[in-house]
């Protein structure tokens, strides 16, 4: 069975500093995708970054980068130069190939990030 | 390009009633999936539709149902509401099923927040 584990229920970071949000996963799928979403208090799930299991390089999107360590089954999100607007809940999610063509995601429990001025 | 649109954003119902939620995907997206988010269970997959057909279904009772129309808009219905159905219901769209694992293109709406009294 697939599983996503986020061990940090909450984190604080000072504005302009970098922060790493942890995510480990478990799957027997030979091919899979890993996602990070941001959910502000409004509720919308905002797509941040995606990493395919066969991608050779770590994904980057602006201030977001994904530290993908396949052997350790970890996909940590790194946010550089934190901003007050980064305060939100962050979810790590995974999609595997088993089950055919589907967009079913398995989500972690989330990490609540608070950026302090 | 408009994002995923969900209506209504907020609604209050009483036990035993039924509710219908609507989701309009991003223009050109033909796959729609639904998720339930609660404080206790987190984010859980409900079902996925493509070409007016249910492609995948999560572990929810039969009171939860959905459908997709020819224009790719989707609705989900919950009958005989229970207090535990209070949740944020999120809709996600992509071009096709399985698109998420290839390109990471899976985008969510702002959700419909249902309160059952």
Interface residues (C-beta under 8 A of the other chain):
Chain A: X31 X32 X33 X35 X37 X42 X43 X44 X45 X46 X47 X49 X50 X51 X52 X91 X93 X95 X96 X97 X99 X100 X101 X102 X103 X104 X105 X106 X107 X108 X109 X110
Chain B: X31 X33 X35 X42 X43 X45 X48 X55 X56 X58 X88 X90 X92 X94 X96 X97 X98 X99 X100 X101 X102 X103 X104 X106 X107 X108 X109 X110 X111 X113
